[in-house]
Structures are given as C-alpha cells and as structure tokens.
Amino acid sequence: MNGSAYADALRKHFETHANPLLADRMSRYMLGQFDFFGIQSPLRKQLSASFIAANGLPDPAEFDGVVKQVWAMPQRELQYAIMEMASRKAFLYAAHQIHLFEYMILQKSWWDTVDYIAANLVGSWLRKNPARTAEITGAFMNSGNLWLQRTVLLFQLKYRKETNEALLYETIDALKSSPEFFIRKAIGWSLREYSKTNPEAVIRFVENNTLSGLSKREALKIITKK
C-alpha cells in the first residue's frame, strides 16, 4: 500500500466509528478549532492498533508524505493517531526527522498535539542526537513562535536525572516575562516535572527568579503538597 492509500485507509477505518454527539463535545472542548470523529482516547488507540495489525506500518521512505497527508485531514483523531505512530522506533530517529516534527508543531498548532510532540518526539530525538540540542533548541527559540518555544520548555519532561538543568533555566529565563498563557503554564510544568527529581534545585530557582504567579504555582504544586 503506497503512502497516499495508507493515509486514506486510516481515515476510512476511523470514520466507521464516528460518534456525532461526542464529536460536537470534543470540538467545543477545543474551542471549535478542529473537527472530530467523536472517538475517545481508549477506542482511538484500539483502532490504531487494529489498523496497524491489519496493514502494517507505512514504508519509512514514504512516512513524511503520509504524515503530511493525514495532518491535512480535518478530523483531529487522525493527527493523534499519526503522531503516536511517529513515536515508533521505525520512524523516530532518522536524522532528517526533526524537520517533520517541526512541521507537525507548526501546522494546526495547539497544546493537544504540540505537548505530545515535544515530550515524545522531539525529546526522544534529541536524546538520541544530543550533539544537535543547542542547534535545534536555539533555532526554535529564535523563531519567536509560541509553539516552538513551548517545545523547548517541554522536550525534557521525561528526562528526569538526564535533564540539562542549565538549558532548562536558560530557556525559562528567556521566556519568563512572556504574557502568553501557554508559555507561563509550560514554565511551571517543566519545573514541576523536574521537582520530582531535584526539588531543592527547583525551590532555589523559584525563590531567586521573578516568575508569573501561574508559573510559580505550577512549579511548586508537588512540593507544596508534601
């Protein structure tokens, strides 16, 4: 099955399970920005698994095209399915793949896709290609794009003890004055996640830096519960 046929088959597979009532609710939750089939996460993952079992994965040589075709489709569940497929080892670590991830971040940008791509795709790719971290994060920061900058804040969410603390703090310092909700929230989230590994460092950073109230609350949420 070529890439175009694969993307169409995926759409048809999901379409047969559409639920208009849920679709309307899901669209409203996303502020009407996207159409939905009305397929909730557990069923969506089952459908993805059954589709792959029946059809296999796309040819890696055609994967960029499959992703872009699926990304252009209206229903948001299809973007969720293909970005989860992109996290498989068959597609994740190719040297050029970071450019596909950037495309996915910049098209139909919203937190529901960007956050997954940041932590699971960009984060995993940079872990495998650490020599390119400064280049990629620098380009994302210099772009001035909200979603690329949010990605730099969030790509280390799963790094734990491997977190590049200096880079995390440098990024926060560069963005802490931003009025953007999604930046302020991500600052707090990145610090909160790091506090699971190094709470003392997060406390010191929050005490010694002027952060928005939102960022500060999010950063200390786990620590204050203890």
For each residue, the residues with C-beta under 8 A, 3 or more apart:
1: 5 6 9 55
2: 5 6 59 62
3: 6 7 58 59 62 63 65 66 69
4: 7 8 65 69
5: 1 2 8 9
6: 1 2 3 9 10 55 58 62 66
7: 3 4 10 11 66 69 70 73
8: 4 5 11 12
9: 1 5 6 12 13 51 55
10: 6 7 13 14 51 70 78 81 82
11: 7 8 14 15 70 73 75 78
12: 8 9 15 16
13: 9 10 16 47 50 51
14: 10 11 17 18 37 39 44 47 75 77 78 81
15: 11 12 18 37 75
16: 12 13
17: 14 37 39 43 47
18: 14 15 23 37 38 39
19: 22 23 37 38 39
20: 23 24 38
21: 24 25 38
22: 19 25 26 36 38 39 40
23: 18 19 20 26 27 35 36 37 38
24: 20 21 27 28 38
25: 21 22 28 29 38
26: 22 23 29 30 36 38 40 76
27: 23 24 30 32 33 34 35 36
28: 24 25 31 32
29: 25 26
30: 26 27 33 34 36 76 110 112
31: 28
32: 27 28
33: 27 30 110
34: 27 30 74 75 76 108 110
35: 23 27 74 75 76
36: 22 23 26 27 30 39 75 76 77
37: 14 15 17 18 19 23 75 77
38: 18 19 20 21 22 23 24 25 26
39: 14 17 18 19 22 36 43 44 47 77
40: 22 26 43 44
41: 44 45 80
42: 45 46
43: 17 39 40 46 47
44: 14 39 40 41 47 48 77 80 81
45: 41 42 48 49 84
46: 42 43 49 50
47: 13 14 17 39 43 44 50 51 81
48: 44 45 51 52 81 84 85
49: 45 46 52 53
50: 13 46 47 53 54
51: 9 10 13 47 48 54 55 81
52: 48 49 55 56 57 85
53: 49 50
54: 50 51
55: 1 6 9 51 52
56: 52
57: 52 85 88 90 91
58: 3 6 62 63 66 85
59: 2 3 62 63
60: 63 90 91 94
61:
62: 2 3 6 58 59 65 66
63: 3 58 59 60 66 67 86 91 100
64: 67 68 100
65: 3 4 62 68 69
66: 3 6 7 58 62 63 69 70 82
67: 63 64 70 71 82 86 100 103 104
68: 64 65 71 72 103
69: 3 4 7 65 66 72 73
70: 7 10 11 66 67 73 78 79 81 82
71: 67 68 79 82 103 104 107 108
72: 68 69
73: 7 11 69 70 78 79
74: 34 35
75: 11 14 15 34 35 36 37 78
76: 26 30 34 35 36 79 80 112
77: 14 36 37 39 44 80 81
78: 10 11 14 70 73 75 81 82
79: 70 71 73 76 82 83 104 108 113
80: 41 44 76 77 83 84 112 113 116
81: 10 14 44 47 48 51 70 77 78 84 85
82: 10 66 67 70 71 78 79 85 86
83: 79 80 86 87 104 113 116 117 120 121
84: 45 48 80 81 87 116
85: 48 52 57 58 81 82 88 91
86: 63 67 82 83 91 92 97 100 101 104 121
87: 83 84 91 92 120 121 124
88: 57 85 91 92
89: 92 93
90: 57 60
91: 57 60 63 85 86 87 88 94 97
92: 86 87 88 89 97 121 124 125 128
93: 89 97 124 125 128 129
94: 60 91 97
95: 98 129
96: 99 100
97: 86 91 92 93 94 100 101 125
98: 95 101 102 122 125 129 132 136
99: 96 102 103
100: 63 64 67 86 96 97 103 104
101: 86 97 98 104 105 117 121 122 125
102: 98 99 105 106 140 148
103: 67 68 71 99 100 106 107
104: 67 71 79 83 86 100 101 107 113 117 121
105: 101 102 109 113 114 117 118 122 147 148 151
106: 102 103 109 145 147 148
107: 71 103 104
108: 34 71 79 113
109: 105 106 113 114 146 147
110: 30 33 34 113 114
111: 114 115 150 182
112: 30 76 80 115 116
113: 79 80 83 104 105 108 109 110 116 117
114: 105 109 110 111 117 118 147 150 151
115: 111 112 118 119 150 154
116: 80 83 84 112 113 119 120 121
117: 83 101 104 105 113 114 120 121 122 151
118: 105 114 115 121 122 123 150 151 153 154 155 157
119: 115 116 122 123 154 155 157 158
120: 83 87 116 117 123 124 158
121: 83 86 87 92 101 104 116 117 118 124 125
122: 98 101 105 117 118 119 125 126 136 151 155
123: 118 119 120 126 127 154 155 156 157 158 159
124: 87 92 93 120 121 127 128
125: 92 93 97 98 101 121 122 128 129
126: 122 123 129 130 132 133 136 137 155
127: 123 124 130 159 162
128: 92 93 124 125
129: 93 95 98 125 126 132 133
130: 126 127 133
131:
132: 98 126 129 135 136
133: 126 129 130 136 137 164 167
134: 137 138
135: 132 138 139
136: 98 122 126 132 133 139 140
137: 126 133 134 140 141 152 155 167 171
138: 134 135 141 142
139: 135 136 142 143
140: 102 136 137 143 145 148 149 151 152
141: 137 138 148 149 152 171 174
142: 138 139
143: 139 140 148 149
144: 149
145: 106 140 148 149
146: 109 149 150 180 182 183
147: 105 106 109 114 150 151 182
148: 102 105 106 140 141 143 145 151 152
149: 140 141 143 144 145 146 152 153 175 183
150: 111 114 115 118 146 147 153 154 182 183 186
151: 105 114 117 118 122 140 147 148 154 155
152: 137 140 141 148 149 155 171
153: 118 149 150 168 171 172 175 183 186 187 189 190
154: 115 118 119 123 150 151 157 186 189 190
155: 118 119 122 123 126 137 151 152
156: 123 159 162 163 164 167 168 190 194
157: 118 119 123 154 189 190 193
158: 119 120 123
159: 123 127 156 162 163 164
160: 163 196 197
161: 197
162: 127 156 159
163: 156 159 160 168 194 197 198
164: 133 156 159 167 168
165: 168 169 194 198 201
166: 169 170
167: 133 137 156 164 170 171
168: 153 156 163 164 165 171 172 190 191 194
169: 165 166 172 173 205
170: 166 167 173 174
171: 137 141 152 153 167 168 174 175
172: 153 168 169 175 176 187 190 191 205 209 211
173: 169 170 176 209
174: 141 170 171
175: 149 153 171 172 178 183 187
176: 172 173 187 209 210 211 212 215
177:
178: 175 183 184
179: 184
180: 146 183 184
181: 184 185 214
182: 111 146 147 150 185 186
183: 146 149 150 153 175 178 180 186 187
184: 178 179 180 181 187 188 212 214 215
185: 181 182 188 189 214 215 218
186: 150 153 154 182 183 189 190
187: 153 172 175 176 183 184 190 191 211 212 215 218 219
188: 184 185 191 192 211 214 215 216 217 218 219 221
189: 153 154 157 185 186 192 193 218
190: 153 154 156 157 168 172 186 187 193 194
191: 168 172 187 188 194 195 202 205 206 215 218 219
192: 188 189 195 196 202 218 219 220 221 222
193: 157 189 190 196
194: 156 163 165 168 190 191 197 198 201 202
195: 191 192 198 199 202 203 219 220 222 223
196: 160 192 193 199 222
197: 160 161 163 194
198: 163 165 194 195 201 202
199: 195 196 202 203 222 223
200: 203 204
201: 165 194 198 204 205
202: 191 192 194 195 198 199 205 206 219 220 223
203: 195 199 200 206 207 220 223
204: 200 201 207 208
205: 169 172 191 201 202 208 209
206: 191 202 203 209 211 216 219 220
207: 203 204
208: 204 205
209: 172 173 176 205 206
210: 176
211: 172 176 187 188 206 215 216 219
212: 176 184 187 215 216
213: 216 217
214: 181 184 185 188 217 218
215: 176 184 185 187 188 191 211 212 218 219
216: 188 206 211 212 213 219 220
217: 188 213 214 220 221
218: 185 187 188 189 191 192 214 215 221
219: 187 188 191 192 195 202 206 211 215 216
220: 192 195 202 203 206 216 217 223 224
221: 188 192 217 218 224 225
222: 192 195 196 199 225 226
223: 195 199 202 203 220 226
224: 220 221
225: 221 222
226: 222 223
